[in-house]
Amino acid sequence: MKSGDPVTAAFMTWRRPNKEPYRSGVHGQRFVNHYANGMAKDYGNFKSDTKLPKGSIVVKDSFVVTESGEVMSGPMFLMEKKYAGFNSDSNDWLFMMIQPDGDIVGMTNGPGASKVQFCAGCHNQAPLGQDNLYYLPETVRKSN
């Protein structure tokens, strides 16, 4: 993929904790799916006081359906838990947004960092004990 990020080639093989896509208001009313790598195996268990280890990656792919019924890919949203001290403003999470054509819109501590500050700000408001993560809506959760 144009972005050069290896996650873009691997994430579709990861566990998906949602049973179907759902519309996400904070992601531009796009439909999203969640994926979690092996380090993030506890993501989606929906227990409070879950803290994911360094190396955990959670990805949301997205798409829209036009009024004419055409399905169009949207950006990919990625969170990776980094080492202590990586970025205190993001609670040591790296946020990245990648366009469908592979262009990287922004990345925490990297190119276009200001374009993903909104992501960190929103995730900083997640309930305590959820490691800056939001739980999936109950209606789309897979049974664990």
LINRA-V473662 format. One record per pair of residues at least 24 apart in sequence whose C-alpha atoms are under 8 Angstrom apart, sorted by sequence separation. I is the first residue (numbers start at 1). J is the second residue. D is the distance in whole Angstrom. If there is no record, write none. Layout:
BEGIN
<<I & J & D> <I & J & D>>
END
This chain:
BEGIN
<<11 & 35 & 6> <14 & 38 & 7> <34 & 58 & 7> <35 & 59 & 5> <56 & 80 & 6> <57 & 81 & 7> <75 & 99 & 4> <76 & 100 & 7> <95 & 119 & 7> <11 & 36 & 8> <34 & 59 & 6> <35 & 60 & 6> <55 & 80 & 6> <56 & 81 & 5> <74 & 99 & 7> <75 & 100 & 5> <95 & 120 & 7> <11 & 37 & 7> <17 & 43 & 8> <34 & 60 & 5> <54 & 80 & 8> <55 & 81 & 5> <74 & 100 & 6> <17 & 44 & 5> <33 & 60 & 5> <34 & 61 & 7> <54 & 81 & 5> <55 & 82 & 6> <73 & 100 & 6> <93 & 120 & 8> <32 & 60 & 6> <33 & 61 & 6> <53 & 81 & 7> <54 & 82 & 5> <32 & 61 & 6> <33 & 62 & 7> <52 & 81 & 7> <54 & 83 & 6> <32 & 62 & 4> <90 & 120 & 5> <31 & 62 & 5> <32 & 63 & 7> <89 & 120 & 7> <90 & 121 & 7> <30 & 62 & 6> <31 & 63 & 5> <30 & 63 & 6> <31 & 64 & 6> <90 & 123 & 8> <91 & 124 & 8> <30 & 64 & 5> <90 & 124 & 7> <91 & 132 & 7> <30 & 74 & 7> <11 & 59 & 7> <51 & 129 & 7> <49 & 128 & 8> <50 & 129 & 6> <51 & 130 & 7> <52 & 131 & 7> <49 & 129 & 4> <50 & 130 & 6> <51 & 131 & 5> <48 & 129 & 5> <49 & 130 & 6> <50 & 131 & 7> <48 & 130 & 6> <49 & 131 & 8> <46 & 135 & 6> <44 & 135 & 7> <44 & 136 & 7> <3 & 98 & 7> <44 & 141 & 8> <4 & 102 & 8> <2 & 101 & 7> <3 & 102 & 5> <45 & 144 & 6> <2 & 102 & 5> <3 & 103 & 6> <1 & 102 & 6> <2 & 103 & 7> <3 & 104 & 6> <18 & 136 & 7> <22 & 140 & 7> <21 & 140 & 7> <20 & 140 & 6> <19 & 140 & 5> <18 & 140 & 5> <19 & 141 & 6> <18 & 141 & 5> <19 & 142 & 5> <17 & 141 & 6> <18 & 142 & 5> <17 & 142 & 6>>
END
